[in-house]
């Protein structure tokens, strides 16, 4: 294993009707996000790294040391759970001091470490408060301070912002980003929120049905999704087909003309904003054109997201004024068009 790699794991956990089989690595100072739908196996993976779920196969290696059979309390791993799991009978200070105390740091020194960490997360004045007296954002910061005060080599975060309201989440996300950027060890973040992943992580690992389906930085993932889940996540229409030059044949016989010629199995992606809608077939244009039926209309930011049924299922974004002019409603027949320059094709084999 390369000496620069802090974490190297292959996690195999078998359950009735479900098998987790995930390999991932992280370098010192790197934040890796496990992103995927509910039930994908993200939290199981995190708990397996922490030693809270037994492996059926594979390994957990941290800083070159195998931890498969090392008890969780001896793994030098800090964990922040979704509901924080603060000790309700302890003050914020005592909660944070718990980590150093577990490492046999004397009580007075442990409290000094805890005060320092509470100051770092902006909660020095709340040291004597019990968890029930803290807001959600404050409790999250206490949980983070408790994890970091133990001087872990690896930090695991399980949906750390999920319990927060939208405003608190925005503020706490920015604070968390600052703390993670100064943490010298590797961090693995589990989330189903793409914004949390994009804002906090250096690299994304997409997990679906217990498997890694795509990995890369945010720019790569968002530009070239490889599954329907990822395409929906980043707001792109995605299709798989066979390219012959600039023409891509999709299942069912529909063809799309793309900007760059390719050969063989490819993905084709384009944003909903690139799809134009007309009441009648547009003429005099080399664009991709097809007849479609509106299946749903929903607000999407300042636009309306129109879901279309037809030879291909597609999403289109239009202005409210255009929706009124076209009388868009479920069941309405329209013509859709897409410029070839807006359709991006890329190889489907491998990552």
Secondary structure by P-SEA (a helix, b strand, c coil): ccccccbbbbbbbbcccbbbbbbbcccccbbbbbccccccaaaaaaaaaaccccccccccccccccccccccccccbbbbcccccccccccaaaaaaaaaaaacccaaaaaaaaaaaaaaaccccccccccccccaaaaaaaaaaaaaaacccbbbbccccccccaaaaaaaaaaaaaaaaaccbbbbbbcccaaaaaacccbbbbbccccccccccaaaaaaccccaaaaaaabbbbbbbbbcccccccccbbbbbccccccccbbbbbccccbbbbcccccccccbbbbbbbccccccccbbbbbbbccccbbbbbcaaaaaaacccccccbbbbbbcccbbbbbcccc
